[in-house]
């Protein structure tokens, strides 16, 4: 199991259409549901918003990392949306957000330890400004995967 | 500087690891050596060794929650900051620490 195996095309949308946080979270949550990662969109979103209320998930450089632990998660994964314009988000640098990584993590994470390690690897890449620049310029899933390869 | 650090965020999923990478890259850019332990949902990774701690000039705790093992740093110069500060301005943080140490 490698990072590339976590990057699932079914839950990645690099031409996402959304005008605000709610629309992006709904769009990505629906993708997670359709691909079998979560069993309920609304309860999953509720847990994501709980984490949103606890602190800023906009890490700067147009990147946001909404995440949370939810009982509705049946498979650990990460849904990704890229927008062609900034949307409002609470961020550390005051800019908007164009690239959203939605982490889906179950409350029972012991069984999913390998997946959690891979999510940590992905998070680390988000701390690398050059890698983030390449992600922002990615137009295909292959482009995006190449950043993590 | 020789730095050891511990990163730990509220949910232990993302900020912990972003902070780790930011600290490592900023240290490399500024010519410092660093070891970063993470305490996340998956437990402790890259646990600091007693030697690394003994050699360190400074301990950075980039933590939003209570962490385990702080007794290891007794007697060391220790700076505690939230992970958000490390994610936002890692180089500035290290520069500030360095100037404080050189006072």
gemmi code that builds the backbone of each chain (N, CA, C; Angstrom):
import gemmi

chains = {
    "A": [
        ("UNK", (0.838, -1.207, 0.000), (0.000, 0.000, 0.000), (0.869, 1.251, 0.000)),
        ("UNK", (0.652, 2.117, -0.963), (1.451, 3.337, -1.051), (0.538, 4.556, -1.149)),
        ("UNK", (1.170, 5.723, -1.055), (0.396, 6.962, -1.119), (-0.457, 7.007, -2.381)),
        ("UNK", (0.126, 6.560, -3.495), (-0.601, 6.639, -4.761), (-1.892, 5.814, -4.730)),
        ("UNK", (-1.901, 4.753, -3.918), (-3.108, 3.924, -3.828), (-4.229, 4.654, -3.100)),
        ("UNK", (-3.864, 5.637, -2.285), (-4.882, 6.403, -1.559), (-5.535, 7.434, -2.475)),
        ("UNK", (-4.769, 7.902, -3.463), (-5.289, 8.923, -4.379), (-6.220, 8.241, -5.385)),
        ("UNK", (-7.496, 8.237, -5.052), (-8.520, 7.506, -5.789), (-9.257, 8.476, -6.720)),
        ("UNK", (-9.154, 8.221, -8.013), (-9.757, 9.133, -9.003), (-11.237, 9.386, -8.776)),
        ("UNK", (-11.903, 8.400, -8.194), (-13.355, 8.531, -7.998), (-13.694, 9.645, -7.008)),
        ("UNK", (-12.729, 9.993, -6.144), (-13.008, 11.032, -5.144), (-12.107, 12.255, -5.338)),
        ("UNK", (-11.640, 12.424, -6.575), (-10.847, 13.605, -6.908), (-11.543, 14.355, -8.038)),
        ("UNK", (-11.746, 15.658, -7.864), (-12.354, 16.480, -8.913), (-11.506, 17.739, -9.098)),
        ("UNK", (-10.746, 17.763, -10.188), (-9.836, 18.889, -10.420), (-10.505, 20.014, -11.205)),
        ("UNK", (-11.760, 19.810, -11.570), (-12.543, 20.881, -12.217), (-13.826, 21.110, -11.439)),
        ("UNK", (-13.674, 21.178, -10.136), (-14.850, 21.260, -9.271), (-15.549, 22.600, -9.425)),
        ("UNK", (-16.870, 22.535, -9.369), (-17.692, 23.741, -9.450), (-18.298, 23.986, -8.074)),
        ("UNK", (-17.811, 25.010, -7.406), (-18.366, 25.334, -6.087), (-18.045, 26.787, -5.784)),
        ("UNK", (-18.934, 27.421, -5.041), (-18.769, 28.848, -4.758), (-18.501, 29.159, -3.294)),
        ("UNK", (-18.569, 28.111, -2.460), (-18.307, 28.340, -1.037), (-17.961, 27.017, -0.356)),
        ("UNK", (-17.614, 27.139, 0.923), (-17.200, 25.960, 1.687), (-18.275, 24.876, 1.697)),
        ("UNK", (-19.511, 25.292, 1.958), (-20.608, 24.326, 2.034), (-20.736, 23.526, 0.734)),
        ("UNK", (-20.638, 24.224, -0.388), (-20.788, 23.521, -1.675), (-19.644, 22.534, -1.909)),
        ("UNK", (-18.438, 22.928, -1.533), (-17.296, 22.021, -1.727), (-17.418, 20.796, -0.823)),
        ("UNK", (-17.762, 21.036, 0.434), (-17.869, 19.912, 1.368), (-18.987, 18.957, 0.941)),
        ("UNK", (-20.072, 19.513, 0.425), (-21.174, 18.673, -0.041), (-20.755, 17.873, -1.266)),
        ("UNK", (-20.103, 18.553, -2.198), (-19.657, 17.888, -3.425), (-18.712, 16.725, -3.104)),
        ("UNK", (-17.735, 16.987, -2.239), (-16.757, 15.941, -1.913), (-17.383, 14.831, -1.065)),
        ("UNK", (-18.281, 15.211, -0.166), (-18.932, 14.200, 0.674), (-19.766, 13.255, -0.187)),
        ("UNK", (-20.433, 13.810, -1.196), (-21.224, 12.963, -2.090), (-20.326, 11.996, -2.859)),
        ("UNK", (-19.165, 12.489, -3.260), (-18.221, 11.604, -3.959), (-17.771, 10.470, -3.035)),
        ("UNK", (-17.498, 10.825, -1.796), (-17.076, 9.806, -0.823), (-18.178, 8.760, -0.624)),
        ("UNK", (-19.413, 9.246, -0.591), (-20.552, 8.325, -0.435), (-20.675, 7.405, -1.653)),
        ("UNK", (-20.612, 8.005, -2.846), (-20.770, 7.226, -4.073), (-19.673, 6.175, -4.222)),
        ("UNK", (-18.485, 6.492, -3.710), (-17.358, 5.561, -3.851), (-17.261, 4.594, -2.671)),
        ("UNK", (-18.197, 4.732, -1.731), (-18.253, 3.766, -0.635), (-17.342, 4.044, 0.544)),
        ("UNK", (-16.861, 5.291, 0.669), (-15.992, 5.624, 1.802), (-16.783, 5.992, 3.057)),
        ("UNK", (-17.963, 6.561, 2.839), (-18.805, 6.936, 3.985), (-20.208, 6.398, 3.724)),
        ("UNK", (-20.985, 6.218, 4.805), (-22.328, 5.697, 4.573), (-23.419, 6.757, 4.708)),
        ("UNK", (-23.032, 7.962, 5.151), (-24.056, 9.008, 5.256), (-23.436, 10.393, 5.094)),
        ("UNK", (-23.900, 11.129, 4.093), (-23.337, 12.442, 3.785), (-23.572, 13.438, 4.921)),
        ("UNK", (-24.800, 13.480, 5.432), (-25.121, 14.511, 6.422), (-24.388, 14.309, 7.745)),
        ("UNK", (-24.338, 13.079, 8.236), (-23.665, 12.878, 9.529), (-22.156, 13.069, 9.371)),
        ("UNK", (-21.620, 12.715, 8.210), (-20.201, 12.949, 7.955), (-19.905, 14.449, 7.953)),
        ("UNK", (-20.725, 15.198, 7.237), (-20.516, 16.655, 7.174), (-20.624, 17.286, 8.561)),
        ("UNK", (-21.535, 16.769, 9.365), (-21.700, 17.302, 10.717), (-20.383, 17.155, 11.495)),
        ("UNK", (-19.734, 16.017, 11.360), (-18.466, 15.805, 12.061), (-17.343, 16.679, 11.484)),
        ("UNK", (-17.396, 16.916, 10.194), (-16.397, 17.804, 9.579), (-16.584, 19.237, 10.102)),
        ("UNK", (-17.826, 19.670, 10.168), (-18.092, 21.027, 10.657), (-17.720, 21.174, 12.130)),
        ("UNK", (-17.844, 20.080, 12.875), (-17.431, 20.125, 14.287), (-15.941, 20.463, 14.356)),
        ("UNK", (-15.134, 19.803, 13.529), (-13.697, 20.093, 13.516), (-13.436, 21.502, 12.977)),
        ("UNK", (-14.215, 21.923, 11.995), (-14.052, 23.278, 11.456), (-14.246, 24.317, 12.555)),
        ("UNK", (-15.175, 24.013, 13.479), (-15.492, 24.979, 14.533), (-14.370, 25.068, 15.559)),
        ("UNK", (-13.474, 24.067, 15.578), (-12.428, 24.024, 16.603), (-11.145, 24.731, 16.179)),
        ("UNK", (-11.033, 25.070, 14.907), (-9.809, 25.757, 14.491), (-9.661, 25.807, 12.990)),
        ("UNK", (-8.778, 26.684, 12.553), (-8.590, 26.962, 11.140), (-8.048, 25.761, 10.374)),
        ("UNK", (-8.710, 25.415, 9.287), (-8.192, 24.338, 8.439), (-7.626, 24.867, 7.122)),
        ("UNK", (-7.691, 26.186, 6.935), (-7.028, 26.787, 5.778), (-5.577, 27.032, 6.161)),
        ("UNK", (-4.663, 26.249, 5.574), (-3.268, 26.287, 6.041), (-2.417, 27.304, 5.281)),
        ("UNK", (-3.054, 28.097, 4.426), (-2.298, 29.048, 3.630), (-1.986, 28.473, 2.262)),
        ("UNK", (-1.458, 29.334, 1.359), (-1.124, 28.865, -0.001), (-2.327, 28.284, -0.746)),
        ("UNK", (-3.520, 28.792, -0.455), (-4.757, 28.376, -1.147), (-5.198, 26.947, -0.822)),
        ("UNK", (-4.618, 26.368, 0.234), (-4.935, 24.980, 0.583), (-5.792, 24.925, 1.847)),
        ("UNK", (-6.823, 24.056, 1.815), (-7.599, 23.780, 3.026), (-7.624, 22.275, 3.271)),
        ("UNK", (-7.608, 21.916, 4.542), (-7.592, 20.499, 4.905), (-8.701, 20.179, 5.909)),
        ("UNK", (-9.979, 20.353, 5.507), (-11.050, 19.965, 6.422), (-10.910, 18.476, 6.754)),
        ("UNK", (-11.138, 18.141, 7.984), (-11.022, 16.732, 8.369), (-11.757, 16.495, 9.674)),
        ("UNK", (-11.937, 15.258, 9.978), (-12.590, 14.923, 11.224), (-12.767, 13.429, 11.309)),
        ("UNK", (-12.997, 13.003, 12.542), (-13.259, 11.580, 12.734), (-14.761, 11.404, 12.779)),
        ("UNK", (-15.247, 10.438, 12.016), (-16.692, 10.266, 11.922), (-17.060, 8.790, 11.893)),
        ("UNK", (-18.133, 8.467, 12.608), (-18.631, 7.085, 12.587), (-19.154, 6.698, 11.209)),
        ("UNK", (-19.460, 7.704, 10.393), (-20.006, 7.388, 9.074), (-18.926, 6.935, 8.093)),
        ("UNK", (-17.647, 7.055, 8.499), (-16.556, 6.641, 7.602), (-16.369, 5.123, 7.670)),
        ("UNK", (-16.464, 4.490, 6.509), (-16.267, 3.038, 6.461), (-14.914, 2.686, 5.855)),
        ("UNK", (-14.328, 3.643, 5.133), (-13.000, 3.427, 4.572), (-12.228, 4.752, 4.648)),
        ("UNK", (-11.022, 4.693, 5.193), (-10.217, 5.908, 5.324), (-9.785, 6.378, 3.945)),
        ("UNK", (-9.924, 7.682, 3.707), (-9.534, 8.178, 2.393), (-9.420, 9.685, 2.375)),
        ("UNK", (-9.080, 10.210, 1.205), (-8.933, 11.657, 1.090), (-9.516, 12.120, -0.242)),
        ("UNK", (-10.553, 12.948, -0.130), (-11.210, 13.481, -1.321), (-10.604, 14.850, -1.638)),
        ("UNK", (-10.416, 15.123, -2.927), (-9.714, 16.343, -3.323), (-10.527, 17.117, -4.354)),
        ("UNK", (-10.650, 18.422, -4.130), (-11.319, 19.288, -5.107), (-10.419, 20.466, -5.434)),
        ("UNK", (-10.324, 20.771, -6.725), (-9.588, 21.949, -7.154), (-10.551, 22.859, -7.898)),
        ("UNK", (-10.559, 24.135, -7.502), (-11.470, 25.116, -8.096), (-10.691, 26.051, -9.003)),
        ("UNK", (-11.383, 26.679, -9.953), (-10.679, 27.628, -10.817), (-10.707, 29.044, -10.257)),
        ("UNK", (-11.253, 29.177, -9.038), (-11.261, 30.487, -8.390), (-11.188, 30.280, -6.887)),
        ("UNK", (-10.795, 31.328, -6.187), (-10.727, 31.242, -4.726), (-12.118, 31.287, -4.121)),
        ("UNK", (-12.300, 30.550, -3.037), (-13.522, 30.715, -2.246), (-13.122, 31.139, -0.837)),
        ("UNK", (-14.071, 31.695, -0.132), (-13.789, 32.148, 1.235), (-13.586, 30.960, 2.162)),
        ("UNK", (-12.628, 31.095, 3.035), (-12.339, 30.046, 4.011), (-11.557, 30.710, 5.136)),
        ("UNK", (-11.612, 30.182, 6.333), (-10.762, 30.698, 7.410), (-9.355, 30.162, 7.156)),
        ("UNK", (-8.405, 31.073, 6.904), (-7.052, 30.615, 6.556), (-5.995, 31.330, 7.390)),
        ("UNK", (-4.822, 30.696, 7.466), (-3.730, 31.256, 8.265), (-3.090, 32.469, 7.598)),
        ("UNK", (-3.202, 32.568, 6.278), (-2.564, 33.707, 5.606), (-3.584, 34.725, 5.079)),
        ("UNK", (-4.861, 34.523, 5.414), (-5.877, 35.496, 5.032), (-6.328, 35.400, 3.585)),
        ("UNK", (-5.670, 34.527, 2.797), (-6.093, 34.349, 1.408), (-7.275, 33.381, 1.356)),
        ("UNK", (-7.876, 33.267, 0.180), (-8.938, 32.283, 0.007), (-8.349, 30.902, -0.236)),
        ("UNK", (-9.198, 30.005, -0.726), (-8.807, 28.612, -0.912), (-9.196, 28.135, -2.307)),
        ("UNK", (-8.294, 27.386, -2.947), (-8.586, 26.837, -4.276), (-8.467, 25.313, -4.339)),
        ("UNK", (-7.730, 24.757, -3.377), (-7.482, 23.318, -3.395), (-7.832, 22.747, -2.026)),
        ("UNK", (-8.787, 21.814, -2.036), (-9.333, 21.301, -0.774), (-9.066, 19.808, -0.648)),
        ("UNK", (-8.433, 19.437, 0.446), (-8.210, 18.017, 0.762), (-9.118, 17.663, 1.929)),
        ("UNK", (-10.128, 16.852, 1.657), (-11.064, 16.458, 2.711), (-10.686, 15.067, 3.240)),
        ("UNK", (-10.185, 15.052, 4.466), (-9.745, 13.790, 5.071), (-10.939, 13.069, 5.686)),
        ("UNK", (-11.152, 11.829, 5.283), (-12.212, 11.007, 5.874), (-11.556, 9.953, 6.764)),
        ("UNK", (-11.778, 10.111, 8.070), (-11.118, 9.234, 9.040), (-12.163, 8.636, 9.972)),
        ("UNK", (-12.062, 7.357, 10.203), (-13.032, 6.706, 11.084), (-12.619, 6.858, 12.537)),
        ("UNK", (-13.582, 6.722, 13.435), (-13.260, 6.782, 14.858), (-12.449, 5.567, 15.287)),
        ("UNK", (-12.724, 4.441, 14.651), (-11.947, 3.244, 14.940), (-10.780, 3.192, 13.952)),
        ("UNK", (-9.651, 3.783, 14.346), (-8.569, 3.908, 13.377), (-7.534, 2.800, 13.496)),
        ("UNK", (-7.652, 1.957, 14.521), (-6.629, 0.920, 14.703), (-6.513, 0.021, 13.469)),
        ("UNK", (-7.670, -0.393, 12.974), (-7.658, -1.324, 11.840), (-7.135, -0.656, 10.564)),
        ("UNK", (-7.176, 0.664, 10.559), (-6.811, 1.397, 9.343), (-5.450, 2.077, 9.482)),
        ("UNK", (-4.617, 1.545, 10.347), (-3.351, 2.191, 10.659), (-2.505, 2.495, 9.410)),
        ("UNK", (-2.457, 1.535, 8.505), (-1.659, 1.758, 7.285), (-2.175, 2.948, 6.493)),
        ("UNK", (-3.497, 3.025, 6.395), (-4.089, 4.159, 5.681), (-3.777, 5.476, 6.387)),
        ("UNK", (-3.836, 5.439, 7.712), (-3.581, 6.662, 8.474), (-2.148, 7.141, 8.270)),
        ("UNK", (-1.224, 6.188, 8.176), (0.174, 6.553, 7.920), (0.308, 7.234, 6.562)),
        ("UNK", (-0.465, 6.751, 5.597), (-0.395, 7.338, 4.258), (-1.007, 8.736, 4.245)),
        ("UNK", (-2.079, 8.911, 5.016), (-2.660, 10.256, 5.123), (-1.648, 11.218, 5.737)),
        ("UNK", (-0.870, 10.707, 6.703), (0.163, 11.537, 7.316), (1.211, 11.928, 6.277)),
        ("UNK", (1.539, 10.986, 5.397), (2.504, 11.289, 4.325), (1.968, 12.383, 3.408)),
        ("UNK", (0.682, 12.288, 3.086), (0.067, 13.307, 2.220), (0.081, 14.660, 2.928)),
        ("UNK", (-0.263, 14.650, 4.222), (-0.256, 15.898, 4.989), (1.147, 16.516, 4.973)),
        ("UNK", (2.166, 15.678, 5.113), (3.542, 16.205, 5.101), (3.839, 16.936, 3.802)),
        ("UNK", (3.380, 16.370, 2.690), (3.610, 17.020, 1.392), (2.998, 18.422, 1.355)),
        ("UNK", (1.904, 18.588, 2.097), (1.236, 19.891, 2.114), (2.044, 20.926, 2.892)),
        ("UNK", (3.070, 20.464, 3.589), (3.972, 21.380, 4.275), (5.145, 21.784, 3.415)),
        ("UNK", (5.157, 21.317, 2.174), (6.255, 21.577, 1.243), (5.772, 22.561, 0.171)),
        ("UNK", (6.258, 23.782, 0.237), (5.739, 24.848, -0.634), (5.888, 24.535, -2.123)),
        ("UNK", (7.021, 23.903, -2.496), (7.207, 23.590, -3.926), (6.192, 22.538, -4.382)),
        ("UNK", (5.977, 21.546, -3.531), (5.003, 20.505, -3.869), (3.607, 21.105, -3.995)),
        ("UNK", (3.288, 22.037, -3.106), (1.974, 22.680, -3.133), (1.798, 23.463, -4.441)),
        ("UNK", (2.867, 24.141, -4.867), (2.819, 24.886, -6.122), (2.480, 23.950, -7.285)),
        ("UNK", (3.110, 22.777, -7.289), (2.833, 21.803, -8.360), (1.397, 21.292, -8.277)),
        ("UNK", (0.911, 21.111, -7.056), (-0.478, 20.650, -6.902), (-1.456, 21.685, -7.454)),
        ("UNK", (-1.163, 22.956, -7.166), (-2.064, 24.017, -7.620), (-2.082, 24.113, -9.141)),
        ("UNK", (-0.998, 23.674, -9.776), (-0.919, 23.730, -11.229), (-1.379, 22.445, -11.906)),
        ("UNK", (-1.720, 21.441, -11.116), (-2.133, 20.153, -11.686), (-3.461, 20.294, -12.422)),
        ("UNK", (-3.530, 19.756, -13.628), (-4.795, 19.791, -14.356), (-5.379, 18.387, -14.511)),
        ("UNK", (-4.561, 17.375, -14.320), (-5.068, 16.006, -14.396), (-4.701, 15.264, -13.114)),
        ("UNK", (-5.417, 14.168, -12.881), (-5.119, 13.346, -11.707), (-3.688, 12.823, -11.791)),
        ("UNK", (-3.239, 12.551, -13.014), (-1.864, 12.082, -13.184), (-0.856, 13.145, -12.735)),
        ("UNK", (-1.139, 14.405, -13.089), (-0.285, 15.516, -12.622), (-0.195, 15.504, -11.104)),
        ("UNK", (-1.365, 15.353, -10.507), (-1.442, 15.406, -9.049), (-0.675, 14.234, -8.432)),
        ("UNK", (-0.886, 13.066, -9.001), (-0.205, 11.878, -8.481), (1.311, 12.019, -8.590)),
        ("UNK", (1.758, 12.683, -9.643), (3.206, 12.795, -9.850), (3.868, 13.588, -8.721)),
        ("UNK", (3.097, 14.461, -8.081), (3.647, 15.233, -6.967), (3.938, 14.314, -5.779)),
        ("UNK", (3.140, 13.268, -5.656), (3.275, 12.370, -4.498), (4.112, 11.137, -4.819)),
        ("UNK", (4.472, 10.975, -6.085), (5.191, 9.758, -6.491), (6.599, 9.738, -5.900)),
    ],
    "B": [
        ("UNK", (21.849, 25.864, 14.789), (21.274, 25.305, 16.016), (20.994, 23.822, 15.829)),
        ("UNK", (21.055, 23.111, 16.923), (20.553, 21.736, 16.932), (19.206, 21.770, 17.632)),
        ("UNK", (18.207, 21.310, 16.910), (16.829, 21.434, 17.390), (16.194, 20.044, 17.536)),
        ("UNK", (15.443, 19.860, 18.594), (14.492, 18.741, 18.632), (13.109, 19.342, 18.812)),
        ("UNK", (12.124, 18.667, 18.220), (10.772, 19.202, 18.280), (9.759, 18.073, 18.420)),
        ("UNK", (8.624, 18.430, 18.986), (7.480, 17.514, 19.021), (6.302, 18.251, 18.402)),
        ("UNK", (5.605, 17.594, 17.475), (4.411, 18.186, 16.878), (3.197, 17.349, 17.252)),
        ("UNK", (2.128, 18.040, 17.655), (0.883, 17.339, 18.003), (-0.276, 18.314, 17.890)),
        ("UNK", (-1.299, 17.944, 17.108), (-2.454, 18.828, 16.940), (-3.704, 18.197, 17.543)),
        ("UNK", (-4.786, 18.922, 17.510), (-6.011, 18.515, 18.204), (-6.509, 17.144, 17.763)),
        ("UNK", (-6.672, 16.952, 16.452), (-7.224, 15.676, 16.016), (-6.127, 14.689, 15.609)),
        ("UNK", (-4.903, 15.172, 15.492), (-3.789, 14.251, 15.219), (-3.822, 13.618, 13.853)),
        ("UNK", (-4.435, 14.321, 12.902), (-4.583, 13.753, 11.561), (-3.711, 14.487, 10.545)),
        ("UNK", (-3.736, 15.808, 10.564), (-3.112, 16.556, 9.478), (-2.102, 17.618, 9.932)),
        ("UNK", (-2.530, 18.546, 10.776), (-1.653, 19.669, 11.133), (-0.319, 19.186, 11.732)),
        ("UNK", (-0.375, 18.111, 12.510), (0.834, 17.554, 13.125), (1.908, 17.308, 12.075)),
        ("UNK", (1.500, 16.715, 10.962), (2.467, 16.280, 9.951), (2.878, 17.415, 9.026)),
        ("UNK", (1.959, 18.338, 8.821), (2.305, 19.536, 8.048), (3.334, 20.354, 8.833)),
        ("UNK", (3.098, 20.475, 10.140), (4.021, 21.225, 10.996), (5.403, 20.578, 10.976)),
        ("UNK", (5.421, 19.257, 11.010), (6.705, 18.544, 10.967), (7.490, 18.912, 9.704)),
        ("UNK", (6.810, 18.816, 8.574), (7.484, 19.108, 7.308), (7.951, 20.559, 7.253)),
        ("UNK", (7.128, 21.461, 7.727), (7.493, 22.886, 7.726), (8.742, 23.119, 8.570)),
        ("UNK", (8.793, 22.482, 9.729), (9.952, 22.653, 10.611), (11.217, 22.104, 9.960)),
        ("UNK", (11.096, 20.940, 9.341), (12.265, 20.318, 8.713), (12.768, 21.175, 7.555)),
        ("UNK", (11.863, 21.630, 6.718), (12.276, 22.400, 5.540), (12.839, 23.769, 5.928)),
        ("UNK", (12.229, 24.396, 6.908), (12.741, 25.693, 7.356), (14.129, 25.525, 7.988)),
        ("UNK", (14.317, 24.451, 8.728), (15.610, 24.201, 9.357), (16.685, 23.975, 8.308)),
        ("UNK", (16.354, 23.188, 7.297), (17.309, 22.946, 6.219), (17.675, 24.254, 5.528)),
        ("UNK", (16.661, 25.060, 5.261), (16.897, 26.324, 4.549), (17.790, 27.263, 5.351)),
        ("UNK", (17.691, 27.187, 6.666), (18.437, 28.118, 7.514), (19.700, 27.485, 8.090)),
        ("UNK", (19.969, 26.234, 7.712), (21.209, 25.596, 8.135), (21.208, 25.032, 9.543)),
        ("UNK", (20.028, 24.707, 10.055), (19.953, 24.072, 11.368), (19.729, 22.572, 11.198)),
        ("UNK", (20.088, 21.811, 12.227), (19.726, 20.393, 12.199), (18.521, 20.191, 13.097)),
        ("UNK", (17.661, 19.263, 12.711), (16.422, 19.088, 13.484), (15.944, 17.650, 13.452)),
        ("UNK", (15.357, 17.224, 14.562), (14.644, 15.949, 14.623), (13.244, 16.261, 15.136)),
        ("UNK", (12.234, 15.743, 14.450), (10.855, 16.055, 14.828), (10.082, 14.777, 15.144)),
        ("UNK", (9.594, 14.700, 16.346), (8.717, 13.595, 16.764), (7.276, 14.025, 16.560)),
        ("UNK", (6.430, 13.114, 16.093), (5.009, 13.434, 15.968), (4.200, 12.564, 16.929)),
        ("UNK", (3.238, 13.190, 17.582), (2.286, 12.450, 18.419), (0.912, 12.682, 17.826)),
        ("UNK", (0.432, 11.712, 17.047), (-0.842, 11.874, 16.348), (-1.806, 10.753, 16.666)),
        ("UNK", (-2.873, 10.698, 15.870), (-3.864, 9.644, 16.038), (-3.232, 8.263, 15.952)),
        ("UNK", (-2.222, 8.132, 15.099), (-1.580, 6.824, 14.909), (-0.489, 6.568, 15.937)),
        ("UNK", (-0.386, 7.454, 16.933), (0.618, 7.256, 17.976), (1.870, 8.068, 17.707)),
        ("UNK", (2.943, 7.694, 18.396), (4.185, 8.448, 18.279), (5.039, 7.889, 17.139)),
        ("UNK", (5.507, 8.805, 16.273), (6.395, 8.424, 15.184), (7.691, 9.208, 15.331)),
        ("UNK", (8.775, 8.598, 14.881), (10.093, 9.254, 14.951), (10.399, 9.762, 16.355)),
        ("UNK", (10.208, 8.881, 17.321), (10.443, 9.254, 18.717), (11.869, 9.757, 18.904)),
        ("UNK", (11.990, 10.872, 19.606), (13.310, 11.468, 19.841), (14.142, 10.545, 20.730)),
        ("UNK", (15.424, 10.429, 20.417), (16.297, 9.606, 21.246), (16.891, 10.475, 22.349)),
        ("UNK", (17.310, 9.851, 23.452), (17.948, 10.620, 24.524), (19.171, 11.388, 24.017)),
        ("UNK", (19.895, 10.813, 23.075), (21.075, 11.494, 22.528), (20.677, 12.752, 21.773)),
        ("UNK", (19.647, 12.640, 20.952), (19.187, 13.806, 20.186), (18.763, 14.931, 21.134)),
        ("UNK", (18.071, 14.537, 22.184), (17.606, 15.550, 23.144), (18.793, 16.155, 23.885)),
        ("UNK", (19.733, 15.311, 24.285), (20.896, 15.802, 25.034), (21.697, 16.805, 24.213)),
        ("UNK", (21.816, 16.549, 22.920), (22.642, 17.402, 22.060), (21.941, 18.698, 21.652)),
        ("UNK", (20.625, 18.734, 21.802), (19.860, 19.861, 21.250), (20.126, 21.165, 22.008)),
        ("UNK", (20.191, 22.247, 21.242), (20.300, 23.582, 21.836), (18.941, 24.077, 22.312)),
        ("UNK", (17.912, 23.573, 21.648), (16.577, 24.077, 21.959), (15.524, 23.009, 21.649)),
        ("UNK", (14.443, 23.040, 22.409), (13.316, 22.132, 22.196), (12.124, 22.972, 21.744)),
        ("UNK", (11.554, 22.614, 20.592), (10.337, 23.304, 20.137), (9.157, 22.355, 20.307)),
        ("UNK", (8.183, 22.794, 21.082), (6.950, 22.014, 21.212), (5.883, 22.702, 20.370)),
        ("UNK", (5.601, 22.129, 19.214), (4.550, 22.675, 18.341), (3.297, 21.873, 18.639)),
        ("UNK", (2.597, 22.275, 19.691), (1.521, 21.423, 20.191), (0.265, 22.226, 20.524)),
        ("UNK", (-0.877, 21.630, 20.207), (-2.174, 22.233, 20.531), (-2.850, 21.478, 21.676)),
        ("UNK", (-2.232, 20.385, 22.088), (-2.831, 19.522, 23.119), (-1.744, 19.124, 24.116)),
        ("UNK", (-2.151, 18.463, 25.194), (-1.163, 17.936, 26.133), (-0.439, 16.769, 25.465)),
        ("UNK", (0.886, 16.738, 25.597), (1.640, 15.635, 24.999), (2.273, 14.794, 26.101)),
        ("UNK", (2.754, 13.642, 25.704), (3.409, 12.771, 26.676), (4.926, 12.951, 26.570)),
        ("UNK", (5.598, 12.683, 27.664), (7.060, 12.664, 27.634), (7.738, 14.008, 27.791)),
        ("UNK", (7.036, 15.017, 28.329), (7.684, 16.324, 28.465), (8.814, 16.301, 29.502)),
        ("UNK", (8.782, 15.292, 30.389), (9.842, 15.207, 31.399), (11.214, 14.997, 30.742)),
        ("UNK", (11.211, 14.520, 29.523), (12.481, 14.319, 28.814), (13.212, 15.637, 28.576)),
        ("UNK", (12.468, 16.733, 28.616), (13.055, 18.029, 28.246), (13.376, 18.897, 29.450)),
        ("UNK", (13.282, 18.311, 30.646), (13.576, 19.085, 31.852), (14.984, 19.653, 31.793)),
        ("UNK", (15.080, 20.943, 32.105), (16.389, 21.589, 32.102), (16.817, 22.097, 30.739)),
        ("UNK", (16.040, 21.759, 29.686), (16.381, 22.244, 28.350), (15.630, 23.546, 28.067)),
        ("UNK", (16.237, 24.368, 27.233), (15.551, 25.560, 26.744), (14.387, 25.099, 25.867)),
        ("UNK", (13.166, 25.416, 26.279), (11.994, 24.886, 25.583), (11.050, 26.013, 25.165)),
        ("UNK", (10.604, 25.938, 23.920), (9.663, 26.931, 23.411), (8.397, 26.233, 22.951)),
        ("UNK", (7.276, 26.702, 23.461), (5.997, 26.075, 23.110), (5.178, 27.002, 22.234)),
        ("UNK", (4.750, 26.510, 21.094), (3.945, 27.313, 20.162), (2.811, 26.446, 19.620)),
        ("UNK", (1.744, 27.069, 19.130), (0.693, 26.270, 18.483), (1.155, 25.791, 17.097)),
        ("UNK", (0.592, 24.676, 16.625), (0.989, 24.176, 15.300), (0.717, 25.217, 14.217)),
        ("UNK", (-0.341, 26.014, 14.413), (-0.688, 26.996, 13.376), (0.457, 27.985, 13.136)),
        ("UNK", (1.173, 28.330, 14.187), (2.294, 29.265, 14.026), (3.404, 28.636, 13.186)),
        ("UNK", (3.658, 27.363, 13.432), (4.693, 26.653, 12.672), (4.292, 26.525, 11.205)),
        ("UNK", (3.019, 26.259, 10.976), (2.546, 26.111, 9.600), (2.597, 27.451, 8.873)),
        ("UNK", (2.286, 28.503, 9.602), (2.185, 29.828, 8.983), (3.551, 30.461, 8.736)),
        ("UNK", (4.436, 30.401, 9.714), (5.683, 31.168, 9.607), (6.871, 30.424, 10.245)),
        ("UNK", (7.234, 29.279, 9.665), (8.284, 28.452, 10.288), (9.657, 29.131, 10.320)),
        ("UNK", (10.026, 29.775, 9.226), (11.350, 30.413, 9.198), (11.448, 31.552, 10.201)),
        ("UNK", (10.405, 32.353, 10.254), (10.406, 33.465, 11.203), (10.523, 32.952, 12.629)),
        ("UNK", (9.845, 31.841, 12.907), (9.915, 31.251, 14.246), (11.358, 30.848, 14.574)),
        ("UNK", (12.001, 30.164, 13.644), (13.373, 29.708, 13.895), (14.329, 30.890, 14.025)),
        ("UNK", (14.122, 31.911, 13.213), (14.985, 33.099, 13.298), (14.831, 33.783, 14.652)),
        ("UNK", (13.611, 33.843, 15.130), (13.353, 34.471, 16.418), (14.012, 33.670, 17.542)),
        ("UNK", (13.868, 32.352, 17.466), (14.474, 31.496, 18.486), (15.993, 31.660, 18.479)),
        ("UNK", (16.569, 31.707, 17.279), (18.018, 31.827, 17.175), (18.502, 33.140, 17.774)),
        ("UNK", (17.779, 34.210, 17.497), (18.225, 35.492, 18.039), (18.063, 35.524, 19.558)),
        ("UNK", (17.037, 34.838, 20.070), (16.858, 34.753, 21.526), (18.014, 33.982, 22.157)),
        ("UNK", (18.395, 32.885, 21.510), (19.482, 32.049, 22.063), (20.806, 32.780, 22.063)),
        ("UNK", (20.979, 33.671, 21.087), (22.256, 34.367, 20.954), (22.362, 35.593, 21.837)),
        ("UNK", (21.307, 35.877, 22.575), (21.321, 37.083, 23.409), (22.354, 36.968, 24.521)),
    ],
}
model = gemmi.Model(1)
for chain_id, residues in chains.items():
    chain = gemmi.Chain(chain_id)
    for i, (resn, *xyz) in enumerate(residues, 1):
        res = gemmi.Residue()
        res.name, res.seqid = resn, gemmi.SeqId(i, " ")
        for name, pos in zip(("N", "CA", "C"), xyz):
            atom = gemmi.Atom()
            atom.name, atom.element = name, gemmi.Element(name[0])
            atom.pos, atom.b_iso = gemmi.Position(*pos), 0.0
            res.add_atom(atom)
        chain.add_residue(res)
    model.add_chain(chain)
structure = gemmi.Structure()
structure.add_model(model)
structure.setup_entities()
